[in-house]
Amino acid sequence: MVKFAQYPNDIIIFLFLIKISFNCLKKVINYCLSIINSYIRFINKFIMKKLNILKTIVDLSWIFLTPFILITLIAIPYILFVDNSNYLDIHISGFRIKTIDFPTKMLIVTKMVSYLILIYCVYIFGKILEYFQLHKIFDEFVLKNFNKMGVLLVVCSFIMGIPSILYEVFYAENVTITFGFTPFLLCMGMFFMVLSEIFKISRNMKEENELTI
């Protein structure tokens, strides 16, 4: 059996090749890691850019909806307590309201309250995006407000749907089944409630991993 001790030059060359291979492998690994880090930075920058655009859109929506809040808050007591409001051109479910009595006023006010709830959901969503910009994705504020948004949207879907059905039954005498904005709100509400639970599970898993490490 041939021993390397008999060939010291070969051993030196062999060790030298190992060292070169190790250095090359190290450079390749560092290069790959640098590419991965660059890609991660690009993704983070891309996500933050999209997040900033979304936050801007939500903020602008909130600014444009603020006058509607004031108008609605003024209109609700006016509709409830002013008797000469029959000249108002108001439609529910595509039907023009001809006589505005107290039940009809309650239906109109309920509709307006549902719109205020939707605007409040826009406000909550904007606050959640602020936490995302601060990289506080699993903060308790985010989890609670995702669930709050879901509950409010589900409630809003019923508040918007029930007055329309009641008006069609008792006033229009014509019931139609339509798949419009109300089912969409119901689905969005359930989505945010499920999303809140997913974030909560992810946070718990993250905390368990940190404790394990």
FENWO-V469520 format. One record per pair of residues at least 24 apart in sequence whose ideal C-beta (glycine too) atoms are under 8 Angstrom apart, sorted by the first residue. I is the first residue (numbers start at 1). J is the second residue. Records with the same first field share a line. If there is no record, write none. Layout:
BEGIN
I=J + J
END
This chain:
BEGIN
48=133
51=129 + 132 + 133
52=133
54=129
55=126 + 129 + 130 + 133
58=122 + 125 + 126 + 129
59=126
61=122
62=119 + 122 + 123 + 126
65=119 + 122
68=115 + 119
69=116 + 119
72=112 + 115 + 116
75=112
76=109 + 112 + 113
79=105 + 108 + 109
80=105 + 109
92=163 + 164 + 167
93=164 + 167 + 168 + 172 + 176
95=167 + 168 + 171 + 172 + 174
97=167 + 171
103=170
104=167 + 171
107=163 + 166 + 167
108=163
110=159 + 162 + 163
111=159 + 160 + 163
113=159
114=156 + 159 + 160
117=152 + 155 + 156 + 159
118=153 + 156 + 185
120=152
121=149 + 152 + 153 + 156
124=148 + 149 + 152
125=149
137=199
138=199 + 202 + 203 + 206
142=199
143=196 + 199 + 200 + 203
144=196
146=192 + 193 + 195 + 196 + 199
147=192 + 193 + 196 + 197
149=189 + 192
150=188 + 189 + 190 + 191 + 192 + 193 + 194 + 195 + 196
151=189 + 193
152=189
153=185 + 186 + 188 + 189 + 192
154=185 + 186 + 189 + 190 + 193
155=189
156=185 + 189
157=182 + 183 + 185 + 186 + 189
158=186
160=185
END
